Amino acid sequence: MQNKFNLTLQENRFLAKKNIVEVIHSISRLENVNTTFPQTQTIVSGMSVSGVSTDDIQVILNLKNAWQFILKSDSTFDLAFACKINGFVAYNESLAWGELRTGNVGISGVAYVPEIPNSQAVEQTFEQIQHSPLSATEKALKLMYHMMRNQLFWDGNKRTAIICANYLLIQAGAGVLNINEQQLEQWHELLSQFYESGDDTQIMEWTYQHCLYGILKD
């Protein structure tokens, strides 16, 4: 799984900024936010929108803040960084945002139950993935799906993992990842299979083929 794109950091940040509303709109669908694209655009622009719940507005503004953070940061990616992303994403939504989960959770629709995360083990896995001989794209996807399956946080796990993966892609000049609204049904089906089996081969390949965007250069 090679990198599809080979951009500079500046080019990749430009690409991410240009597509920020589209990506936020797509990720908000994971929380069943039902805003239209123009409504999402208006909220991201900092203007008020009638007929949208305060909870939905909070989800979108949280995602905006997380994206703005990763577009400015040059920090090394580690557990502390992932916790910081979750702190933005799950602000005012979860039992404790920005902290590892300390109790049991279930995942809707699957029998698999993730263990309570251990910070040392999580750090070790993050380091193993990042120091593996894989491409930057494959590392980002592998890390994203590891975070999702292990439900590291009380809430916002999928949103946090997608934004973390995008941070790694942007830093490597490997494009932007977006699972759009039309892809969600198939993605959720693959995700459920992955949760049960622990085998990320199929969902990684599907994501690689359908969800990465960039600038192709001559």
GUFIMI-362654 format. One record per residue (C-alpha): residue in one letter; z, y, x. Coordinates in pm, whole numbers, padded with zeros to 5 digits, always signed. Each point is the difference from the previous one (the first is absolute). Layout:
N
AZYX;...
This chain:
218
M+00000+00000+00000;Q-00132+00293+00203;N+00050+00369-00073;K-00265+00119-00244;F+00028+00358+00122;N+00056+00169+00334;L+00114+00355-00068;T+00200+00255+00192;L+00344+00084-00135;Q-00133+00338-00110;E-00293-00159-00186;N+00224-00256-00168;R+00250+00264-00109;F-00287+00208-00142;L-00121-00307-00193;A+00349-00071-00135;K+00054+00362-00107;K-00337+00005-00174;N+00091-00313-00199;I+00370+00068-00054;V-00023+00056-00377;E-00211-00311-00054;V+00240-00216+00200;I+00309+00145-00171;H-00165-00053-00338;S-00072-00365+00086;I+00348-00072+00140;S+00168+00163-00301;R-00167-00263-00219;L+00227-00258+00164;E+00282+00168-00196;N-00208+00015-00320;V-00035+00376+00026;N-00269+00088-00253;T-00111+00343+00115;T-00371+00074+00012;F-00154+00084+00336;P-00015+00376-00085;Q+00368-00011-00105;T+00095-00170+00328;Q-00202+00260+00187;T+00180+00283-00182;I+00345-00149+00072;V-00084-00052+00369;S-00114+00363+00012;G+00348+00105-00113;M-00089+00116-00350;S+00158-00106-00328;V-00169-00243-00239;S+00081-00040-00368;G+00036-00340-00161;V+00109-00183+00318;S+00353-00140+00026;T+00238+00130+00264;D+00028-00356+00137;D-00376-00023+00053;I-00007+00343+00164;Q+00285-00111+00230;V-00198-00310+00110;I-00304+00213+00086;L+00198+00270+00182;N+00189-00267+00196;L-00330-00153+00110;K-00133+00344+00095;N+00307+00066+00216;A-00034-00340+00171;W-00369+00061+00073;Q+00064+00348+00135;F+00264-00148+00229;I-00228-00268+00149;L-00284+00248+00049;K+00222+00219+00221;S+00194-00271+00184;D-00074-00153+00338;S+00314-00216+00010;T+00002-00363+00108;F-00007-00230-00300;D+00321-00199-00036;L+00256-00089-00267;A+00156+00348+00011;F-00344+00150-00067;A-00061-00241-00290;C+00340+00095-00145;K-00098+00366+00025;I-00320-00071-00196;N+00200-00182-00267;G+00237+00297-00010;F-00292+00216-00113;V-00162-00260-00227;A+00311-00115-00190;Y+00185+00334-00008;N+00208+00020-00320;E-00144-00334-00116;S+00201-00282+00156;L+00360-00108+00063;A-00030+00125+00358;W-00320+00143+00140;G-00080-00008+00369;E+00232-00295+00064;L-00055-00374+00032;R+00083-00200-00310;T+00351-00153+00010;G-00015-00218-00313;N-00223-00253-00172;V-00315+00087-00193;G-00262-00197-00188;I-00375+00059-00015;S-00149+00010-00348;G-00232-00291-00081;V+00075-00217+00305;A+00264-00261+00085;Y+00030+00112+00362;V+00323+00190+00072;P+00012+00203+00324;E+00308-00022+00220;I+00223+00301+00057;P-00158+00168+00303;N+00172+00007+00337;S-00076+00313+00201;Q-00020-00181+00334;A-00239-00263-00137;V-00216+00266-00165;E-00020+00200+00324;Q-00093-00315+00190;T-00280-00084-00245;F-00133+00358+00013;E-00009-00016+00380;Q-00165-00343+00003;I-00278+00117-00230;Q-00058+00325+00190;H-00005-00170+00341;S-00226-00284-00113;P-00361-00019+00129;L-00141+00092-00343;S-00213+00301-00086;A+00177+00312-00130;T-00143-00073-00346;E+00131-00355-00008;K+00342+00111+00125;A+00021+00265-00274;L-00096-00246-00276;K+00229-00274+00129;L+00292+00239+00022;M-00072+00139-00348;Y+00001-00341-00166;H+00306-00111+00194;M+00187+00304-00131;M-00112-00066-00356;R+00091-00369-00006;N+00341+00058+00156;Q+00088+00288-00234;L+00184+00189+00272;F+00115+00278-00232;W+00159+00030-00343;D-00309+00167-00145;G-00341+00129+00099;N-00085-00294+00226;K-00374-00015-00070;R-00038+00378+00017;T+00200+00018+00323;A-00196-00286+00159;I-00338+00154-00088;I+00098+00335+00148;C+00141-00167+00314;A-00326-00193+00041;N-00197+00323-00037;Y+00215+00166+00266;L-00085-00280+00245;L-00370+00018-00092;I-00010+00379+00039;Q+00178-00008+00335;A-00252-00260+00123;G-00305+00180-00144;A-00073-00307-00214;G-00060+00171-00335;V+00190+00022-00328;L+00115-00276-00234;N-00025+00049-00377;I+00030-00261-00277;N-00169+00177-00287;E+00067-00034-00370;Q-00292-00237-00063;Q+00126-00237+00272;L+00361-00024-00115;E-00035-00302-00229;Q-00158-00218+00268;W+00237+00134+00264;H+00308-00080-00209;E-00131-00354-00050;L-00047-00047+00375;L+00338+00162+00067;S+00179-00242-00234;Q-00166-00294+00176;F+00106+00141+00336;Y+00359+00052-00116;E+00022-00365-00102;S-00177-00152+00302;G+00087+00238+00282;D-00360-00045+00124;D-00157+00345+00042;T-00348-00125+00103;Q-00178+00052-00333;I+00155+00335-00097;M-00047+00138+00353;E-00370-00091-00003;W-00051+00142-00349;T+00174+00326+00095;Y-00205+00024+00319;Q-00326-00046-00191;H+00069+00231-00295;C+00272+00257+00071;L-00068+00169+00334;Y-00182+00332+00024;G-00111+00210+00292;I-00272+00207+00165;L-00289-00197+00147;K-00139+00159+00314;D-00340-00048+00154;
